[in-house]
Amino acid sequence: MLRLSEMQTRSLLARPESGMGYQVVVATMKDNATRRGVAYNAELLLFDNEPRAGLFFKAHEILLREARNSEGEVKSLSLVTRSAAPKAVHEKSALETRSAAPAGDAPVEATKPREVFKRFSAYQNDHRVLPDRSLRPGTYATTEADAGKVRTGAEAVERYALPEPKPASHVFTVKPHPATPIQRGTVAPAYGHLGGGDEVIFTNGTRPATVTGPDKIPDK
């Protein structure tokens, strides 16, 4: 587990997410070997051969303090394309596969007037939300209607197939301006979770003063 440098964090935040709160990456190490992993909140990197269970037992801030610094170990980071994402543990039926696709595969469309979206996060200090209360380009969220099916942070992890084992109990509300570019889809199974929730990508982010919260929901 590595704590990413400020430069690496900035680089990841300038790129799209792989899902709410995380990015699947390949790290080129100092010896030019490559290692695949998941970057959480663009600041903590856990490699695929490291157990995720350990993330559950300590607060994110403690993990950051205890993790080794990536400087001198990681030369560069690249995002993993969707086609190379982890295979689902739970198989979808043929009908589900035909009728539902990830947001990243969808065409860009425009939001409608008065549409509301929600973003579930394990991090109160979610780095995809800028100080001016806008979203960075390439940020994931879900529809308000789908969020209404989630009562706890643990349910959010399952419904949105998040690799972070901590409950995604911090909920941001997003009220974009009409005609904001967006992609819509369905969360695919991954990381041992069923998925199946609605997912949206704010392709170009949102304007200032469009994000409020987070509100806290129960963990379990």
Secondary structure as a PSIPRED ss2 file (coil, helix, strand):
# PSIPRED VFORMAT (PSIPRED V4.0)

   1 M C   1.000  0.000  0.000
   2 L E   0.000  0.000  1.000
   3 R E   0.000  0.000  1.000
   4 L C   1.000  0.000  0.000
   5 S C   1.000  0.000  0.000
   6 E H   0.000  1.000  0.000
   7 M H   0.000  1.000  0.000
   8 Q H   0.000  1.000  0.000
   9 T H   0.000  1.000  0.000
  10 R H   0.000  1.000  0.000
  11 S H   0.000  1.000  0.000
  12 L H   0.000  1.000  0.000
  13 L H   0.000  1.000  0.000
  14 A C   1.000  0.000  0.000
  15 R C   1.000  0.000  0.000
  16 P C   1.000  0.000  0.000
  17 E C   1.000  0.000  0.000
  18 S C   1.000  0.000  0.000
  19 G E   0.000  0.000  1.000
  20 M C   1.000  0.000  0.000
  21 G C   1.000  0.000  0.000
  22 Y E   0.000  0.000  1.000
  23 Q E   0.000  0.000  1.000
  24 V E   0.000  0.000  1.000
  25 V E   0.000  0.000  1.000
  26 V E   0.000  0.000  1.000
  27 A E   0.000  0.000  1.000
  28 T E   0.000  0.000  1.000
  29 M E   0.000  0.000  1.000
  30 K C   1.000  0.000  0.000
  31 D C   1.000  0.000  0.000
  32 N C   1.000  0.000  0.000
  33 A C   1.000  0.000  0.000
  34 T E   0.000  0.000  1.000
  35 R E   0.000  0.000  1.000
  36 R E   0.000  0.000  1.000
  37 G E   0.000  0.000  1.000
  38 V E   0.000  0.000  1.000
  39 A E   0.000  0.000  1.000
  40 Y E   0.000  0.000  1.000
  41 N C   1.000  0.000  0.000
  42 A C   1.000  0.000  0.000
  43 E C   1.000  0.000  0.000
  44 L E   0.000  0.000  1.000
  45 L E   0.000  0.000  1.000
  46 L E   0.000  0.000  1.000
  47 F E   0.000  0.000  1.000
  48 D C   1.000  0.000  0.000
  49 N C   1.000  0.000  0.000
  50 E C   1.000  0.000  0.000
  51 P C   1.000  0.000  0.000
  52 R C   1.000  0.000  0.000
  53 A C   1.000  0.000  0.000
  54 G H   0.000  1.000  0.000
  55 L H   0.000  1.000  0.000
  56 F H   0.000  1.000  0.000
  57 F H   0.000  1.000  0.000
  58 K C   1.000  0.000  0.000
  59 A C   1.000  0.000  0.000
  60 H H   0.000  1.000  0.000
  61 E H   0.000  1.000  0.000
  62 I H   0.000  1.000  0.000
  63 L H   0.000  1.000  0.000
  64 L H   0.000  1.000  0.000
  65 R H   0.000  1.000  0.000
  66 E H   0.000  1.000  0.000
  67 A C   1.000  0.000  0.000
  68 R E   0.000  0.000  1.000
  69 N E   0.000  0.000  1.000
  70 S C   1.000  0.000  0.000
  71 E C   1.000  0.000  0.000
  72 G C   1.000  0.000  0.000
  73 E C   1.000  0.000  0.000
  74 V E   0.000  0.000  1.000
  75 K E   0.000  0.000  1.000
  76 S E   0.000  0.000  1.000
  77 L E   0.000  0.000  1.000
  78 S E   0.000  0.000  1.000
  79 L E   0.000  0.000  1.000
  80 V C   1.000  0.000  0.000
  81 T C   1.000  0.000  0.000
  82 R H   0.000  1.000  0.000
  83 S H   0.000  1.000  0.000
  84 A H   0.000  1.000  0.000
  85 A C   1.000  0.000  0.000
  86 P C   1.000  0.000  0.000
  87 K C   1.000  0.000  0.000
  88 A C   1.000  0.000  0.000
  89 V C   1.000  0.000  0.000
  90 H C   1.000  0.000  0.000
  91 E C   1.000  0.000  0.000
  92 K C   1.000  0.000  0.000
  93 S C   1.000  0.000  0.000
  94 A H   0.000  1.000  0.000
  95 L H   0.000  1.000  0.000
  96 E H   0.000  1.000  0.000
  97 T H   0.000  1.000  0.000
  98 R H   0.000  1.000  0.000
  99 S H   0.000  1.000  0.000
 100 A C   1.000  0.000  0.000
 101 A C   1.000  0.000  0.000
 102 P C   1.000  0.000  0.000
 103 A H   0.000  1.000  0.000
 104 G H   0.000  1.000  0.000
 105 D H   0.000  1.000  0.000
 106 A C   1.000  0.000  0.000
 107 P C   1.000  0.000  0.000
 108 V C   1.000  0.000  0.000
 109 E E   0.000  0.000  1.000
 110 A E   0.000  0.000  1.000
 111 T C   1.000  0.000  0.000
 112 K C   1.000  0.000  0.000
 113 P C   1.000  0.000  0.000
 114 R C   1.000  0.000  0.000
 115 E C   1.000  0.000  0.000
 116 V C   1.000  0.000  0.000
 117 F E   0.000  0.000  1.000
 118 K E   0.000  0.000  1.000
 119 R E   0.000  0.000  1.000
 120 F E   0.000  0.000  1.000
 121 S E   0.000  0.000  1.000
 122 A C   1.000  0.000  0.000
 123 Y C   1.000  0.000  0.000
 124 Q C   1.000  0.000  0.000
 125 N C   1.000  0.000  0.000
 126 D C   1.000  0.000  0.000
 127 H C   1.000  0.000  0.000
 128 R C   1.000  0.000  0.000
 129 V E   0.000  0.000  1.000
 130 L C   1.000  0.000  0.000
 131 P C   1.000  0.000  0.000
 132 D C   1.000  0.000  0.000
 133 R C   1.000  0.000  0.000
 134 S C   1.000  0.000  0.000
 135 L E   0.000  0.000  1.000
 136 R C   1.000  0.000  0.000
 137 P C   1.000  0.000  0.000
 138 G C   1.000  0.000  0.000
 139 T E   0.000  0.000  1.000
 140 Y E   0.000  0.000  1.000
 141 A E   0.000  0.000  1.000
 142 T E   0.000  0.000  1.000
 143 T E   0.000  0.000  1.000
 144 E H   0.000  1.000  0.000
 145 A H   0.000  1.000  0.000
 146 D H   0.000  1.000  0.000
 147 A H   0.000  1.000  0.000
 148 G C   1.000  0.000  0.000
 149 K C   1.000  0.000  0.000
 150 V C   1.000  0.000  0.000
 151 R C   1.000  0.000  0.000
 152 T C   1.000  0.000  0.000
 153 G H   0.000  1.000  0.000
 154 A H   0.000  1.000  0.000
 155 E H   0.000  1.000  0.000
 156 A H   0.000  1.000  0.000
 157 V H   0.000  1.000  0.000
 158 E H   0.000  1.000  0.000
 159 R H   0.000  1.000  0.000
 160 Y C   1.000  0.000  0.000
 161 A C   1.000  0.000  0.000
 162 L C   1.000  0.000  0.000
 163 P C   1.000  0.000  0.000
 164 E C   1.000  0.000  0.000
 165 P C   1.000  0.000  0.000
 166 K C   1.000  0.000  0.000
 167 P C   1.000  0.000  0.000
 168 A C   1.000  0.000  0.000
 169 S C   1.000  0.000  0.000
 170 H E   0.000  0.000  1.000
 171 V E   0.000  0.000  1.000
 172 F E   0.000  0.000  1.000
 173 T E   0.000  0.000  1.000
 174 V E   0.000  0.000  1.000
 175 K C   1.000  0.000  0.000
 176 P C   1.000  0.000  0.000
 177 H C   1.000  0.000  0.000
 178 P C   1.000  0.000  0.000
 179 A C   1.000  0.000  0.000
 180 T C   1.000  0.000  0.000
 181 P E   0.000  0.000  1.000
 182 I E   0.000  0.000  1.000
 183 Q E   0.000  0.000  1.000
 184 R E   0.000  0.000  1.000
 185 G E   0.000  0.000  1.000
 186 T E   0.000  0.000  1.000
 187 V C   1.000  0.000  0.000
 188 A C   1.000  0.000  0.000
 189 P C   1.000  0.000  0.000
 190 A E   0.000  0.000  1.000
 191 Y C   1.000  0.000  0.000
 192 G C   1.000  0.000  0.000
 193 H E   0.000  0.000  1.000
 194 L C   1.000  0.000  0.000
 195 G C   1.000  0.000  0.000
 196 G C   1.000  0.000  0.000
 197 G C   1.000  0.000  0.000
 198 D E   0.000  0.000  1.000
 199 E E   0.000  0.000  1.000
 200 V E   0.000  0.000  1.000
 201 I E   0.000  0.000  1.000
 202 F E   0.000  0.000  1.000
 203 T C   1.000  0.000  0.000
 204 N C   1.000  0.000  0.000
 205 G C   1.000  0.000  0.000
 206 T C   1.000  0.000  0.000
 207 R C   1.000  0.000  0.000
 208 P C   1.000  0.000  0.000
 209 A C   1.000  0.000  0.000
 210 T C   1.000  0.000  0.000
 211 V E   0.000  0.000  1.000
 212 T E   0.000  0.000  1.000
 213 G E   0.000  0.000  1.000
 214 P E   0.000  0.000  1.000
 215 D E   0.000  0.000  1.000
 216 K E   0.000  0.000  1.000
 217 I C   1.000  0.000  0.000
 218 P C   1.000  0.000  0.000
 219 D C   1.000  0.000  0.000
 220 K C   1.000  0.000  0.000
